[in-house]
Amino acid sequence: MTLYDAHRHLGVLPAYPFYGGPPVNPDVTARGTIAQLLSDLDREGTERALVIPNYGVPDPDIAFGFNELVVEAAQRDDRIRAGLWVSSLERDLSRTAAALKLAGEPGVRALKLSFLLGGGVDDPSLSAIFAAAREHDLTVHVHTSPGAGSDIDQVGKLVDRFGDDVRIHLVHFGGGMSGHIKLIGSRFFDWIAAGKQVYTDLSWAIGFAPRWLVTEIDRRGFGHDRVLFASDEPWGDHAGELARLRAAADGRELSTAVFQTNFETLYGGTR
């Protein structure tokens, strides 16, 4: 089976005292070099991957500092496509402007946006980020998780506002029980029917969600071209994510789409 991974990270983060505890490194399989990343791809049998700077520690220079590394990785090996870390926060305006100067580099296929470290869908600088995606034909890769700025009720506003002419990849399919039900129950399919360029992956998905989504795609007769496999390594588990999605999609036309062709649509070009 051809296997393309639409979401994984590169870069080693410093230990950090998350949630008031001692400094820890929960992302134990984080990779700091391109050689280590390529070794993982070889071991897994991953033939293409979208690689994004690792993030999660509230120091903006760290994630931004990995942008040149992921661009170098994409230009060193044709299996890799790069996603650039950007931010909508006012404090990060100069850093994001510098990141967007790399948007036209060969191998860059996405802009990574997350509100986990602050910001939200009403930040004025989002217009410049989506304008750069439009100009360079890039996908905006947006984290979703329950609550605050990352909640699907908030992130969905980006689909409404920008999804007519920019591809938007909703990472983690809404990020939990409520998000899954909102999206599968109607919202994901309503966006597609309305012509929105919305895509998703099922990393971190609760067990019922892949089965229900596949069933709903079959019932409605569309949506098979909007779902991708993603491991989210080192925050996700490649073997586990692969097993769950393979079990849901195996034996269906959807299988080739989620593991290969949908990736080619969003991230396949090298320019």
TIVEXTOR-947000 format. One record per atom (N, C-alpha, C): residue in one letter; atom name; x, y, z. Coordinates in steps of 0.05 Angstrom, whole numbers, m for minus. Layout:
REM TIVEXTOR-947000
 code site     px     py     pz
    a   CA      X      Y      Z
...
This chain:
REM TIVEXTOR-947000
 code site     px     py     pz
    m    N     17    m24      0
    m   CA      0      0      0
    m    C     17     25      0
    t    N     12     43    m18
    t   CA     26     69    m19
    t    C     17     85      6
    l    N     36     97     20
    l   CA     30    111     45
    l    C     42    139     45
    y    N     25    159     46
    y   CA     33    187     48
    y    C     23    198     75
    d    N     39    213     88
    d   CA     33    224    115
    d    C     29    254    113
    a    N      6    264    119
    a   CA     m1    292    115
    a    C      4    310    140
    h    N     20    300    159
    h   CA     24    316    183
    h    C     44    303    202
    r    N     68    313    202
    r   CA     88    304    222
    r    C    107    327    227
    h    N    123    326    249
    h   CA    139    348    257
    h    C    169    342    257
    l    N    185    363    255
    l   CA    214    361    256
    l    C    224    382    275
    g    N    243    374    292
    g   CA    255    393    312
    g    C    251    382    340
    v    N    271    386    357
    v   CA    270    378    384
    v    C    265    402    402
    l    N    245    400    419
    l   CA    238    422    437
    l    C    253    419    464
    p    N    258    441    477
    p   CA    269    439    504
    p    C    248    429    524
    a    N    257    418    546
    a   CA    239    410    568
    a    C    224    435    578
    y    N    198    430    585
    y   CA    182    453    594
    y    C    163    443    616
    p    N    159    461    637
    p   CA    141    453    659
    p    C    111    457    652
    f    N    101    439    635
    f   CA     73    441    627
    f    C     54    438    651
    y    N     33    454    651
    y   CA     11    452    671
    y    C     21    453    700
    g    N     43    468    704
    g   CA     53    472    731
    g    C     70    449    742
    g    N     75    429    726
    g   CA     92    406    735
    g    C    121    412    730
    p    N    138    391    733
    p   CA    166    394    728
    p    C    172    395    698
    p    N    195    405    690
    p   CA    202    406    661
    p    C    203    377    650
    v    N    189    373    628
    v   CA    187    347    615
    v    C    190    349    585
    n    N    196    326    572
    n   CA    196    324    543
    n    C    177    302    535
    p    N    151    308    533
    p   CA    132    286    526
    p    C    134    275    498
    d    N    146    291    480
    d   CA    148    282    452
    d    C    174    266    449
    v    N    174    242    460
    v   CA    199    226    463
    v    C    210    217    436
    t    N    195    216    415
    t   CA    205    208    389
    t    C    211    232    371
    a    N    213    256    382
    a   CA    220    279    366
    a    C    247    276    353
    r    N    249    285    328
    r   CA    274    283    312
    r    C    285    311    308
    g    N    311    313    311
    g   CA    325    339    308
    g    C    340    342    282
    t    N    343    320    267
    t   CA    359    321    242
    t    C    343    310    219
    i    N    350    318    195
    i   CA    337    308    171
    i    C    344    279    168
    a    N    368    270    174
    a   CA    376    242    171
    a    C    358    225    189
    q    N    352    233    214
    q   CA    335    218    231
    q    C    307    216    220
    l    N    297    238    209
    l   CA    270    238    197
    l    C    269    218    174
    l    N    289    219    156
    l   CA    289    201    133
    l    C    291    172    142
    s    N    305    167    163
    s   CA    307    139    174
    s    C    279    130    183
    d    N    264    148    196
    d   CA    237    140    204
    d    C    219    135    180
    l    N    221    151    159
    l   CA    205    146    135
    l    C    212    119    123
    d    N    237    113    122
    d   CA    246     87    111
    d    C    234     64    127
    r    N    236     66    153
    r   CA    226     44    171
    r    C    196     41    168
    e    N    182     62    166
    e   CA    152     61    164
    e    C    142     53    137
    g    N    159     58    116
    g   CA    149     55     89
    g    C    133     79     79
    t    N    138    102     92
    t   CA    124    127     84
    t    C    138    139     59
    e    N    123    142     38
    e   CA    134    150     12
    e    C    133    180      8
    r    N    116    194     22
    r   CA    114    223     21
    r    C    105    233     49
    a    N    114    257     56
    a   CA    106    268     82
    a    C    106    298     81
    l    N     86    310     93
    l   CA     86    339     99
    l    C     99    343    126
    v    N    121    358    127
    v   CA    136    361    152
    v    C    135    390    161
    i    N    128    393    186
    i   CA    122    419    198
    i    C    140    423    223
    p    N    148    448    229
    p   CA    164    452    253
    p    C    149    442    278
    n    N    164    429    296
    n   CA    153    421    321
    n    C    147    446    338
    y    N    126    444    353
    y   CA    118    467    370
    y    C    103    457    395
    g    N     98    475    413
    g   CA     84    469    437
    g    C     95    483    462
    v    N    120    491    460
    v   CA    133    507    482
    v    C    127    536    476
    p    N    118    552    496
    p   CA    110    579    491
    p    C    134    599    487
    d    N    151    592    469
    d   CA    173    610    461
    d    C    172    611    431
    p    N    162    634    420
    p   CA    158    634    391
    p    C    182    630    374
    d    N    206    637    384
    d   CA    230    633    368
    d    C    236    604    362
    i    N    226    586    379
    i   CA    233    557    375
    i    C    219    546    350
    a    N    193    549    348
    a   CA    179    538    325
    a    C    188    553    299
    f    N    189    579    301
    f   CA    198    595    277
    f    C    226    587    269
    g    N    243    580    289
    g   CA    270    572    284
    g    C    273    547    268
    f    N    252    530    267
    f   CA    254    505    252
    f    C    244    508    223
    n    N    235    532    216
    n   CA    225    535    188
    n    C    246    529    167
    e    N    270    540    171
    e   CA    291    535    151
    e    C    299    506    150
    l    N    297    492    173
    l   CA    303    463    174
    l    C    284    447    157
    v    N    258    453    159
    v   CA    239    437    144
    v    C    241    444    114
    v    N    247    469    107
    v   CA    251    476     79
    v    C    276    461     68
    e    N    297    460     84
    e   CA    321    445     76
    e    C    314    416     72
    a    N    298    404     90
    a   CA    290    376     87
    a    C    275    371     61
    a    N    257    389     54
    a   CA    241    386     29
    a    C    259    388      5
    q    N    279    405      6
    q   CA    297    409    m17
    q    C    319    387    m19
    r    N    323    373      3
    r   CA    342    351      3
    r    C    331    325     m7
    d    N    305    320     m1
    d   CA    293    294     m8
    d    C    265    298    m19
    d    N    260    287    m43
    d   CA    234    291    m56
    d    C    211    279    m41
    r    N    216    262    m21
    r   CA    194    251     m6
    r    C    181    271     13
    i    N    194    293     18
    i   CA    186    312     38
    i    C    175    337     25
    r    N    152    346     37
    r   CA    141    373     31
    r    C    142    389     57
    a    N    146    414     55
    a   CA    149    431     79
    a    C    124    447     85
    g    N    118    449    111
    g   CA     98    468    121
    g    C    111    489    138
    l    N    107    514    133
    l   CA    120    535    149
    l    C    103    543    173
    w    N    116    546    195
    w   CA    103    556    220
    w    C     98    586    217
    v    N     73    594    221
    v   CA     65    623    221
    v    C     47    628    245
    s    N     44    653    252
    s   CA     28    660    275
    s    C     11    685    269
    s    N    m12    686    281
    s   CA    m30    709    278
    s    C    m26    730    300
    l    N     m8    724    320
    l   CA     m5    741    343
    l    C     10    767    334
    e    N      2    789    346
    e   CA     15    815    340
    e    C     45    814    347
    r    N     52    801    368
    r   CA     80    800    377
    r    C     97    784    357
    d    N     84    769    340
    d   CA     99    752    321
    d    C     98    763    292
    l    N     90    788    289
    l   CA     87    799    262
    l    C    113    798    246
    s    N    135    805    258
    s   CA    160    805    243
    s    C    170    777    238
    r    N    165    759    257
    r   CA    173    731    252
    r    C    156    718    230
    t    N    130    724    230
    t   CA    113    713    209
    t    C    120    725    182
    a    N    127    751    181
    a   CA    135    763    156
    a    C    160    749    145
    a    N    179    743    162
    a   CA    203    729    154
    a    C    196    701    144
    a    N    178    687    158
    a   CA    170    660    149
    a    C    157    661    121
    l    N    140    681    117
    l   CA    126    683     91
    l    C    144    689     68
    k    N    168    699     74
    k   CA    188    703     52
    k    C    198    676     41
    l    N    194    655     57
    l   CA    202    628     48
    l    C    179    614     33
    a    N    156    627     31
    a   CA    132    613     20
    a    C    136    605     m9
    g    N    153    619    m24
    g   CA    157    612    m52
    g    C    180    592    m57
    e    N    193    583    m35
    e   CA    215    564    m38
    e    C    205    537    m49
    p    N    222    524    m65
    p   CA    215    497    m75
    p    C    210    478    m51
    g    N    188    462    m53
    g   CA    182    443    m33
    g    C    163    453    m12
    v    N    158    479    m10
    v   CA    139    490     10
    v    C    111    487     m1
    r    N     94    473     15
    r   CA     67    468      5
    r    C     45    476     25
    a    N     53    486     49
    a   CA     32    493     69
    a    C     42    514     88
    l    N     23    527    101
    l   CA     28    545    123
    l    C     14    534    147
    k    N     29    530    169
    k   CA     18    518    193
    k    C      9    539    213
    l    N    m16    537    221
    l   CA    m28    557    239
    l    C    m41    542    262
    s    N    m34    551    287
    s   CA    m46    540    311
    s    C    m51    562    331
    f    N    m74    561    344
    f   CA    m79    580    365
    f    C    m74    569    393
    l    N    m61    546    395
    l   CA    m54    535    421
    l    C    m37    553    438
    l    N    m20    569    425
    l   CA     m2    586    439
    l    C    m12    615    440
    g    N    m37    619    433
    g   CA    m49    645    434
    g    C    m60    654    407
    g    N    m75    675    407
    g   CA    m87    686    383
    g    C   m114    673    377
    g    N   m127    682    356
    g   CA   m153    672    349
    g    C   m161    681    321
    v    N   m185    672    313
    v   CA   m194    676    286
    v    C   m200    705    278
    d    N   m201    722    298
    d   CA   m206    751    292
    d    C   m181    768    291
    d    N   m158    755    293
    d   CA   m133    770    291
    d    C   m129    782    264
    p    N   m123    808    262
    p   CA   m121    822    236
    p    C   m100    810    218
    s    N    m78    799    229
    s   CA    m56    789    212
    s    C    m63    764    197
    l    N    m86    751    203
    l   CA    m94    728    188
    l    C    m98    733    158
    s    N   m107    757    152
    s   CA   m111    764    124
    s    C    m86    762    108
    a    N    m63    770    119
    a   CA    m37    768    105
    a    C    m29    739    102
    i    N    m34    722    122
    i   CA    m27    694    120
    i    C    m43    680     98
    f    N    m69    685     97
    f   CA    m85    673     76
    f    C    m79    685     49
    a    N    m72    710     48
    a   CA    m64    722     22
    a    C    m39    709     12
    a    N    m20    703     29
    a   CA      4    689     21
    a    C     m2    661     11
    a    N    m20    647     25
    a   CA    m28    620     16
    a    C    m40    621    m12
    r    N    m57    641    m16
    r   CA    m70    645    m42
    r    C    m49    651    m64
    e    N    m31    669    m58
    e   CA    m11    677    m77
    e    C      7    654    m86
    h    N     15    637    m66
    h   CA     34    616    m72
    h    C     21    588    m75
    d    N     m6    588    m76
    d   CA    m21    563    m79
    d    C    m13    543    m57
    l    N    m15    552    m32
    l   CA     m9    535     m9
    l    C    m34    528      6
    t    N    m33    506     21
    t   CA    m55    498     39
    t    C    m49    510     66
    v    N    m70    520     79
    v   CA    m67    528    107
    v    C    m75    505    125
    h    N    m57    497    142
    h   CA    m58    472    158
    h    C    m64    482    187
    v    N    m89    478    196
    v   CA    m98    490    221
    v    C   m104    469    242
    h    N    m92    473    266
    h   CA    m97    455    289
    h    C   m126    459    299
    t    N   m139    437    307
    t   CA   m165    439    321
    t    C   m163    422    346
    s    N   m175    432    368
    s   CA   m178    418    393
    s    C   m200    432    409
    p    N   m211    418    429
    p   CA   m235    429    443
    p    C   m228    455    458
    g    N   m246    474    456
    g   CA   m244    498    472
    g    C   m226    520    461
    a    N   m230    544    471
    a   CA   m214    568    465
    a    C   m212    572    435
    g    N   m189    583    426
    g   CA   m187    591    398
    g    C   m185    568    379
    s    N   m178    544    389
    s   CA   m175    521    371
    s    C   m201    505    367
    d    N   m222    512    381
    d   CA   m247    498    379
    d    C   m258    500    351
    i    N   m271    479    341
    i   CA   m282    479    314
    i    C   m302    501    310
    d    N   m316    509    331
    d   CA   m335    532    328
    d    C   m320    557    320
    q    N   m295    560    329
    q   CA   m278    583    322
    q    C   m264    578    295
    v    N   m249    556    293
    v   CA   m233    551    269
    v    C   m251    549    245
    g    N   m276    539    249
    g   CA   m294    537    226
    g    C   m300    564    213
    k    N   m297    586    228
    k   CA   m301    612    217
    k    C   m280    618    195
    l    N   m257    606    197
    l   CA   m236    609    176
    l    C   m245    596    150
    v    N   m258    573    153
    v   CA   m269    559    129
    v    C   m290    577    116
    d    N   m308    588    133
    d   CA   m329    606    122
    d    C   m317    630    108
    r    N   m296    641    120
    r   CA   m285    666    110
    r    C   m266    663     87
    f    N   m249    642     87
    f   CA   m228    640     68
    f    C   m230    615     50
    g    N   m248    597     56
    g   CA   m248    571     43
    g    C   m257    570     14
    d    N   m267    593      3
    d   CA   m275    593    m25
    d    C   m251    592    m43
    d    N   m229    604    m35
    d   CA   m206    604    m54
    d    C   m179    597    m41
    v    N   m180    586    m16
    v   CA   m156    576     m4
    v    C   m163    548      8
    r    N   m145    529      3
    r   CA   m149    502     15
    r    C   m142    503     45
    i    N   m160    492     61
    i   CA   m157    492     90
    i    C   m158    464    100
    h    N   m137    455    114
    h   CA   m135    428    125
    h    C   m140    430    155
    l    N   m163    419    163
    l   CA   m170    419    192
    l    C   m157    395    205
    v    N   m136    400    220
    v   CA   m121    379    233
    v    C   m137    367    256
    h    N   m136    341    260
    h   CA   m149    327    282
    h    C   m179    326    280
    f    N   m190    333    257
    f   CA   m219    330    252
    f    C   m237    341    274
    g    N   m230    365    283
    g   CA   m246    377    304
    g    C   m236    373    332
    g    N   m218    353    335
    g   CA   m203    350    360
    g    C   m218    339    383
    g    N   m237    321    380
    g   CA   m250    309    403
    g    C   m280    303    398
    m    N   m293    293    418
    m   CA   m321    283    415
    m    C   m339    304    402
    s    N   m340    328    414
    s   CA   m359    348    404
    s    C   m352    356    376
    g    N   m326    360    370
    g   CA   m318    368    343
    g    C   m324    347    323
    h    N   m319    321    330
    h   CA   m326    299    311
    h    C   m356    300    304
    i    N   m372    302    325
    i   CA   m402    300    320
    i    C   m411    324    304
    k    N   m401    348    310
    k   CA   m409    371    295
    k    C   m401    368    265
    l    N   m377    358    260
    l   CA   m367    357    233
    l    C   m381    334    217
    i    N   m381    310    229
    i   CA   m393    288    214
    i    C   m424    291    212
    g    N   m436    301    233
    g   CA   m465    304    234
    g    C   m475    322    211
    s    N   m460    343    204
    s   CA   m468    359    181
    s    C   m447    379    171
    r    N   m432    391    190
    r   CA   m417    415    182
    r    C   m396    410    160
    f    N   m381    388    163
    f   CA   m361    381    143
    f    C   m373    378    115
    f    N   m395    364    114
    f   CA   m408    359     88
    f    C   m422    384     78
    d    N   m432    400     96
    d   CA   m445    425     87
    d    C   m424    443     74
    w    N   m400    445     85
    w   CA   m379    461     74
    w    C   m371    451     46
    i    N   m368    425     43
    i   CA   m361    413     17
    i    C   m383    419     m3
    a    N   m408    415      4
    a   CA   m430    420    m14
    a    C   m431    450    m22
    a    N   m422    467     m4
    a   CA   m422    496    m10
    a    C   m398    505    m27
    g    N   m381    486    m34
    g   CA   m358    493    m50
    g    C   m333    501    m34
    k    N   m333    498     m8
    k   CA   m310    505      8
    k    C   m287    484      4
    q    N   m263    494      2
    q   CA   m239    477     m2
    q    C   m229    467     25
    v    N   m244    450     38
    v   CA   m238    441     65
    v    C   m230    411     64
    y    N   m209    405     80
    y   CA   m198    378     82
    y    C   m193    372    111
    t    N   m188    347    117
    t   CA   m183    340    145
    t    C   m166    315    147
    d    N   m156    310    171
    d   CA   m144    284    177
    d    C   m155    274    203
    l    N   m151    248    209
    l   CA   m163    235    232
    l    C   m143    229    254
    s    N   m120    242    254
    s   CA   m102    239    276
    s    C   m115    248    302
    w    N   m110    233    324
    w   CA   m122    238    350
    w    C   m152    232    351
    a    N   m163    222    330
    a   CA   m192    218    330
    a    C   m201    197    350
    i    N   m223    201    363
    i   CA   m235    181    381
    i    C   m245    158    364
    g    N   m245    134    376
    g   CA   m249    109    361
    g    C   m272    108    342
    f    N   m295    119    350
    f   CA   m319    117    334
    f    C   m317    134    308
    a    N   m301    155    309
    a   CA   m302    176    288
    a    C   m294    166    260
    p    N   m272    151    257
    p   CA   m265    142    231
    p    C   m287    124    219
    r    N   m298    106    235
    r   CA   m319     88    225
    r    C   m344    104    216
    w    N   m352    123    233
    w   CA   m376    138    226
    w    C   m371    156    202
    l    N   m347    168    200
    l   CA   m342    185    177
    l    C   m342    170    151
    v    N   m329    146    151
    v   CA   m329    129    127
    v    C   m358    121    119
    t    N   m374    114    139
    t   CA   m402    106    134
    t    C   m417    130    122
    e    N   m412    154    133
    e   CA   m427    177    124
    e    C   m418    185     95
    i    N   m393    182     89
    i   CA   m383    188     62
    i    C   m397    169     42
    d    N   m398    143     50
    d   CA   m412    124     32
    d    C   m441    131     29
    r    N   m454    139     51
    r   CA   m483    145     49
    r    C   m489    170     32
    r    N   m472    190     36
    r   CA   m477    215     22
    r    C   m466    215     m7
    g    N   m446    198    m12
    g   CA   m435    196    m39
    g    C   m414    217    m45
    f    N   m404    232    m25
    f   CA   m382    251    m30
    f    C   m366    255     m5
    g    N   m343    267     m8
    g   CA   m325    271     15
    g    C   m301    254     15
    h    N   m300    233     m2
    h   CA   m277    215     m3
    h    C   m251    229    m10
    d    N   m253    251    m24
    d   CA   m230    266    m34
    d    C   m221    288    m14
    r    N   m231    287     11
    r   CA   m225    308     30
    r    C   m212    298     56
    v    N   m205    272     58
    v   CA   m195    260     82
    v    C   m167    249     77
    l    N   m148    254     95
    l   CA   m120    246     92
    l    C   m111    230    117
    f    N    m91    213    112
    f   CA    m77    200    134
    f    C    m56    219    145
    a    N    m54    220    172
    a   CA    m34    236    185
    a    C    m25    223    211
    s    N      1    222    216
    s   CA     11    209    240
    s    C     14    229    263
    d    N     20    255    257
    d   CA     26    275    277
    d    C     50    267    294
    e    N     68    250    284
    e   CA     92    244    299
    e    C    108    270    304
    p    N    119    274    328
    p   CA    121    255    351
    p    C     99    257    371
    w    N     78    274    366
    w   CA     56    277    385
    w    C     35    255    381
    g    N     33    244    357
    g   CA     16    221    352
    g    C     33    196    350
    d    N     19    174    345
    d   CA     33    148    343
    d    C     28    137    315
    h    N     49    135    299
    h   CA     45    128    271
    h    C     31    101    268
    a    N     41     81    283
    a   CA     29     54    280
    a    C      0     54    288
    g    N     m7     67    310
    g   CA    m34     68    319
    g    C    m53     83    300
    e    N    m43    107    291
    e   CA    m60    122    273
    e    C    m65    107    247
    l    N    m44     93    237
    l   CA    m46     78    212
    l    C    m66     55    216
    a    N    m64     40    238
    a   CA    m81     17    242
    a    C   m110     26    244
    r    N   m116     48    258
    r   CA   m144     56    261
    r    C   m156     65    235
    l    N   m141     80    219
    l   CA   m153     90    194
    l    C   m154     68    173
    r    N   m134     50    173
    r   CA   m134     28    154
    r    C   m158     10    160
    a    N   m164      5    185
    a   CA   m187    m12    192
    a    C   m213      0    183
    a    N   m215     26    184
    a   CA   m240     39    176
    a    C   m243     40    146
    a    N   m220     44    131
    a   CA   m222     49    102
    a    C   m216     24     86
    d    N   m205      3     97
    d   CA   m196    m20     82
    d    C   m217    m32     64
    g    N   m210    m38     40
    g   CA   m228    m51     21
    g    C   m247    m32      7
    r    N   m244     m6     12
    r   CA   m261     14      0
    r    C   m245     31    m20
    e    N   m258     43    m38
    e   CA   m245     63    m56
    e    C   m232     85    m40
    l    N   m243     91    m17
    l   CA   m233    111      0
    l    C   m204    106      9
    s    N   m196     81     10
    s   CA   m169     75     20
    s    C   m147     88      4
    t    N   m147     85    m22
    t   CA   m127     98    m39
    t    C   m128    128    m36
    a    N   m151    139    m34
    a   CA   m154    168    m31
    a    C   m141    178     m6
    v    N   m147    166     17
    v   CA   m137    177     42
    v    C   m107    172     46
    f    N    m96    151     35
    f   CA    m68    144     39
    f    C    m50    154     17
    q    N    m62    164     m5
    q   CA    m44    173    m27
    q    C    m55    197    m42
    t    N    m77    194    m57
    t   CA    m85    213    m77
    t    C    m93    240    m65
    n    N   m106    241    m42
    n   CA   m113    266    m30
    n    C    m89    282    m21
    f    N    m68    268    m12
    f   CA    m42    282     m6
    f    C    m32    295    m32
    e    N    m32    280    m54
    e   CA    m22    291    m79
    e    C    m37    317    m87
    t    N    m63    317    m82
    t   CA    m79    341    m88
    t    C    m70    365    m72
    l    N    m65    361    m46
    l   CA    m58    384    m29
    l    C    m28    390    m29
    y    N    m12    369    m28
    y   CA     16    373    m22
    y    C     36    361    m42
    g    N     25    350    m64
    g   CA     42    335    m82
    g    C     62    351    m98
    g    N     55    375   m106
    g   CA     73    391   m123
    g    C     98    400   m109
    t    N    120    403   m123
    t   CA    145    413   m112
    t    C    152    441   m121
    r    N    139    450   m142
    r   CA    145    476   m154
    r    C    175    478   m160
